[in-house]
Amino acid sequence: MSIAYLNGEWGAITDAKVSVLDRGFLFGDGIYEVIPVYAGKLFTLERHLIRLANSLSEVDMDNPMSDTQWTALLTEAVERSGENNAALYVQVTRGADTLRNHVYPDALVPTVFVMVNAAPILERNSVAPYSLITLDDFRWSMGQIKTVSLIAASMLKNKAIAAGANDAVLIRAGKVTECTASNIFVVVDGVLVTPPKSAHLLHGITRDLIVELALEHKISFQEREITVEELSGASEIFITSSTHEAWPVSHLNETPVGNGEPGVIWHHIDDLFQNFKKQV
């Protein structure tokens, strides 16, 4: 069942309330993580906690908990939910001030929110390939920070949906960055390619795992910039995220990618990822 934790209190998600003066509400002044849960176990928790700490540091927020405390809290959240395959969401905002002020207050109690929801997509009973379109990436230039300020990504995602696609591939200065909530991989001339880490894209946990798996299993791989022309001519495209794992793409701008079916390299990567999940 869905469960929520807010500043020490457990309850239904619909009952969780924050102050209208919370800086997360007023300014989007907060950081979040989404952690997949498989068979009731948090997946790659240590990596997510490292990224959470890095994001908090980037925006000059103190981490309200140690890794040990986070692990205990998030494990309890999963146990209380009773879910086997789920998405755990954790958010930390700077807290509630006494008035709306752009200047950081000297001392605020951070708002800590956790919720667990069933995620049938992680059961992978079916994997229907996505259709993508290309859009200009007009988001801010600190994409490595996993901030709750997601209005730009939401605008781009909804523009893609309105165009009949599932998502958008974002283009900045003629180069591919990522999708609105996922990293991207393409196959060019038989080589698996993904954009390098930069301030223009999220440093994805699933992205990193797939890079590691590709290198470990001797898949021809490059981490480099991808041009729009290479994207358009790619024989395979797939996206990666904590809730999508590796997800194939069948169409780009209404044109089939390859033969319009999930490709050989995606199948190989997906098999490696599923085996890795079972091992851990």
Steps between C-alpha positions, in 0.01 A plus 500: 500500500608859457665642810647838591743640757514873574727644768473205736137409434367202303166493322310500175651706219180704471529600867855638475504881514775765493494870582422743217822673609709192432775602260439188294148626436596864442830467315546137400784514754548130551670180388353159426584141409296213357622157607364178349390218727522139383365208706464740792866606484641845419714482186834685477415690819862601568532665158178693550606622844830622355316695230253638755788625712673652196184682391441636849858624514465668159210713627663572837264285706614287790417132476242445777600135552800271492508212252416264786196706596385528139537126451293426811228750403469391138507132589222559750299683233521200267407262781201711600381515139505122459586550133726264306563706188472869575642846453622674813506879479703703749505879511684749718413870490671782686195529726232755587594862567288768673464699178578473129861605454752411230783515754576172676395522867774441755335201664212296367389146575507311165179340380553128442238316297498135391232309312479150358270411212447178311684503166355235266736624227788341694337159464564530126207285398520684167744751354326705233761712313469877528463768238715812545523842342789748512459832682736782591643465850419831671549376857755651738867403480533308824330181393723285719301622804188291558282793600123507547491806270365304203274747319721513189519121475123480550440754223715298259345168601147631450592653166619156389179337624292760314690410183405134542838382632595347834785737573750744352870471423651833598747681273741773610731671248449217253590226751283248683479544878230265636124452511273687740545248783747244368840456342539383143711244313527454124667247274704656219688271258471214747640704790298578813531872577376725780573870568773570757414625845470876511300780661238457227375157604425292805772259605266203497545198726355262238709672232817431696404138562443441131832661410669269750320193364587591141867537585509185712346291223714646221216674316642758260434825685580872487419783737496811280284772356225391261397725213143538379604331175635198687185481709283506189709228333537275805412134452383476863395745771407426858449704815601420857366598843429346838140422408555412134828308534601476131198574278502469120396769254323410177447843338675836494306793356248248360776317308581137595828445681667213318222258415273651765555212743720470812853439375761233560718714726201613707405134550856422609512795741157416640601138563816615677304745713237243599773253597675771703174568688470133593858491627457793736 
